[in-house]
Amino acid sequence: MTPALYRGFTTLALPLISLYLARRRAQGKEDGDRFPERLGCAGRARPDGPLIWLHAASVGEALSILRLTARILTDYPEVNMLVTTGTVTSARLLAERLPPGAIHQYVPVDRPAWARRFLDHWRPDIALWVESEFWPNLIAETQARAITMILLNGRMSLRSFAAWRRWPGLIRPLLGGFALCLAQDEDEAKRLRALGAPSVKTPGNLKFASGPLPVDEEEAGRLSHSIGARPIWLAASTHAGEEEIVVEVHRRVAPAHPGLLTVIVPRHPSRGREVAAALARAGLKGALRSQGDAIAPETEVYIADTLGELGLFYRLCPVAFIGGSLIPHGGQNLLEPARLDCAVIHGPHMENFRAVVEEMTDAGASIEAGNARDIARWVASLLDDTALRAGRIEAARRIATAKDGVIDAVMAELEPFIEALAKGGGPAAPPPTGAGGQAPRDMEGKRARP
């Protein structure tokens, strides 16, 4: 697949793309009220003055850039910021947490006409792309307008690196379109350089500077009262195929821990009823938060199928298993529970957070367990042994808070570009020239959605 073929396919495949999007809307995966944004139609007017466009994929990437967004707007009040994401959950989160002066829009689906419509309206001066969310047509149209592009928190998994090495004619022009790539660590930087990124630096991982997840203190107090002295643990950000393992962990731990309460927070809240049905089949008494169910004395598993409340449950649960890691999904962010006094357990599939896992493992700040038996053994030990749990929590907290200065390091790299823009002179440096094409896969090797 060449860039020209990809552009041609996404141009001619409008009927198929429309059917695909219609199905997503029916499944609740698209925002019906704001759906025109996915077609490149702006939901509001462009503000006057310079505009920085920051694109993140979904919730995890969006959380990692909140403090950076606020810092840019504080340091450069003359600048406006547009933040785009592609998921309904990320849009809801950003509606609550974006700082004043930042606008959220859905990123357009990657058809050339929709990308052009989006860029014609917003006319960004600088485009900041987060981690590995790359769409060929949108990048090509951005490059065609000579908009400076910078990669933030860049990462390239070993699997993606191996795949891209087979397509050097595609990845080199893609990465060559970035004026600067800021990689998460030196390993990621080496892979980006090997594939053709012309300027790569490693100021650090922005996930280390995300700050603690928010909490409703009144609700935390109410739930804490309902839980009382019951032993409690959390399975956070779980995916399909993992809840069955969590149920088995509960069965193994509960006999020696009377009143055990297991809390499950599905990664996708829409799966709450599915998880509840699985519990019912397993013979466990569950409660569904989205339905307003209370935590009763007989409740064995509480399903927190709501959006934006993970910080609440990390604060309530002293032991947290992090999902997306028992299946080949790549894991979720271990630093979030580490900041909120949790002893952290995860499965073997943590490819998306490899550097963080290595650092936490070396410091005794996290535990890997790959099956129900091992998870149950660690949950029981951490619930029983206060000193063991406290040591793990303290080690995790030290790792999570040790690198808050990454914001300063990233800002130091961005300042030359933004300062010139804020003074009315445009970005400090034009983007490198390069063909604006890419294979129909993003940087993590996932198939590009139409």
Secondary structure by P-SEA (a helix, b strand, c coil): ccaaaaaaaaaaaaaaaaaaaaaaaaaccccccccccccccccccccccbbbbbbbccaaaaaacaaaaaaaaaacccbbbbbbbccaaaaaaaaccccccbbbbccccccaaaaaaaaaaccccbbbbccccccaaaaaaaaaaccbbbbccccccaaaaaaaaaccccaaaaaaaccbbbcccaaaaaaaaaacccbbbbcccccccccccccaaaaaaaaaaaacccbbbbbcccccccaaaaaaaaaaccccccbbbbbbbbccccaaaaaaaaaaaaccccccccccccccccccbbbccccccaaaaaaaccbbbbcccccccccccaaaaaacccbbbbccccccaaaaaaaaaaaccccccccaaaaaaaaaaaaccaaaaaaaaaaaaaaaccccaaaaaaaaaaaaaaaaaaaccccccccccccccccccccccccccc
